[in-house]
Amino acid sequence: MHNVRPLPQYLISRYHGWKATAYAENSAWYRRLADDGQRPRAMVISCCDSRVHVTSIFGADSGEFFIHRNIANLVPPHAPDGQQHGTSAAVEYAVEALRVAHLIVVGHTNCGGVAGCHAMCSGNAPELEEKSSFVGRWMDILRPGYERVSALPEGEQIRALEREAVMISIENLMTFPFVKSAVESEELSLHGLVHDIREGTLWQAEDGGKRWIAL
């Protein structure tokens, strides 16, 4: 039994529009990307959330960013256990093969994954505690962040945890030997941002996440 169906017509129409305009006007550039390969200067790790559009925020062209998206923009600790690790594989490829100069973790406000982690860790989402919950087990990465913010007033915890999702990821990145080596040799720099969806603001982590500055 085959489960693959044709694309919805509205997506096909949008594709034809892109091919006739953006592609046609820049076809030489696309051919160069195909023939010469990608040489992005930066990797971006961002959330799957459809409201986070990193290429639009930075006005990026094709070939400029190596982008990996997952639930709540999390990076797990280095764990070379022979299992399948999509995020770790993307980081390895960006740093070891592409030799990116910058690795940017972009979190965002109103993150459903972060809210789910907060509910799970505070005992209000038993379904996420189930071993069968892929989201719950993924959000276990952020449990140390919850411990850091749990003493804050309840109204401030979610916002703080959104920032912790960025900082935990950066801390975990430094557990990868090839990332640590590249950072220490100043071949790679790590950056932490939180995008405020409502206001359109980018907040940048400074002093190890102790301060967040609006850009």
N, C-alpha and C positions, 0 to 999 in steps of 0.2 A: 504493500500500500504506500503510495507516494503522498506526502503531506506538503510538498512545495507548491505554492500557488503563485500566480502572476501578481506583480506589484499593483497596489491600488492606482487607479487612473490619475489621481491628483499628483502622486509622486512621479509617475511617468511624464506628465505634462511639465512638472517643474524641472525634471532632468533635461527634457528637450529644450526648455528655455535656457538652462545653464549652458548646454552644448552649443546653442546658437549665439550666445552672447559672451559670457565670461570665458568659456573655453576658446571660442573662435577668435576673440580679441587677444588671447595670450597663448595661442597654440605652440609657438616657438618655445616658450618657457616650459610648458608641460612636456614637450618632446625632450628638452634638455634634462628635466628632472628624471624622465624615464631612461634616458641613455646614460646619464652620468651618475645616477643614484642620489640618495638624499644626503644632505650635509647640514642638518639642523644644529643651531648653536645652543638650543635649550631643550630640555625635557620638561613637560608640565604633567604633574599628577593632579587630577581634579576629580570631582564627584560626577557620577552618572547623571545627576539631576539635569533635566532638560532645560532648566533656567540658567544654567552655568554655561556660557558660550565664550570660551577663552579666546578663540581666534578673533571674535568680534571685539572683545574688550581691548585686546592689544593690536587690533588692525593687522593681523598676521596673514601672510600669503601662504600658498601651498609650498611645502618644503621647509618652512621656517621653524615649526615646533614639532617635536616628537611627543605625542600626547597619549597618556594612559589614563583611562577613567575607570573608577570603581566606586562601590558604595562608601560614601563619606571620605573619599580621598585618603584612604589609609594605606600605610606601608607596614607589612608585618616585619618582625625581626628576622635577621638572617638565619635560615634554617635549612642547611644543605642535607636534607634527609632522603633524597632520591624520589620525593613525591612531586606532584605538579603544582607549580607556583607561578601563576600568571603575572602578578605584580612584580615579583622578584625577577622573573625572566625579562620583563620590560626594562627594569632598572639596569640589569646586567647588560642588556643589549645597548642601551643608551650610553652607558658609561664606558664599557669595554670595547664595543664595536664602533659606535658613532662618535665617541669621544666628545660628548656635549660639554660645553663650558659652564652651563648653568642648569641646576635642577630646582624647579619651582613647584612647591606644594601649594595648591589653591583650595582653601576651604570656602564655605559660604554660609550665610545666615539661613535660618528656617530649613536646616538640613534634616530630612526625615530619618536618615540613618543615625545621626547624633541623638535626635529625640528618642529613637527606639532604644539606643544604648542607655540613655538616661533612665528610661522607663524600666528596662531590664535590670539594670544595676540597683535601682531603688525598689525592686520587687513588684513592679506594676505591669510587667509584661511576661507572664509565665510561659507564653508560647515561644518567646525568643530563647528561653532557657532550654528548650528541648534540643537534644542532640541532632535531631533531624532538621533544625532551622539553619539554613546556610547563612542567613542574615545575622542571626544571633551569634553563631560561632565566629563570623567575620568581625562583628562588633566587639568580641572579646579583646581584640587588639587595643580597644580604647578604654578598657576597664581601669588601667592605671590612671588615665586622665580623669575618670569619674572620681576616683579616690582623692585626687588633688582638689576637685571643685566641690565635693560633697559638704564641706563645712561652710560654704558661702550661703547667703540668703537664697531661698528657693528660686526667687525671680531672676537671679543672676546666673544660676547654674548652667542653663542651656547655652547661653552666649559664651560663657567661659569654656564649656565643653567643646563648642565649635572651634574655638582657638586651640584647645588641647588636641583635637584631631589633627591639626597641622603640626603641632610641636612633637606629639608622640611619633608621627610619621618621620619627622626630621631626625629625632633621636634614634629611631629604628634604622633609618638609612645609614647612620654612622656605625651600625653593627655589621654592615657589609664590608669586608676587607678592602675590596676594590674601590668602594666609595670613600672610605676613610683615608686610603692611600692617596686618592686623587685630590681630596680636600686638603690634606696635609701638605701636598706638593703644590698646592694652589693651581692645579689644573681644572678644578671643579669648585663651584660655589653653590651653597644651598640657600634657598630663600623660602620664606613662609608668608603667605598672604591669606586674607579672608575677604571675600567679596560680599558686600552688603547688597542683596538683590534689590531691595526697595529703593535705596538711596543711590545705587550705582557707584558706591565708594569702594575703594580697595584699601584695606588696612594691612600694614606691613609689620611683621614681628621684628622687634629689636631687643637686644640684651637677653637673648635666649628665650624670648617670649614674655619677658617681664613687662615690656612696654609694647603697645601697638600704635603705630602712627598712621594717620590717614594720608594717603599719597595725593 
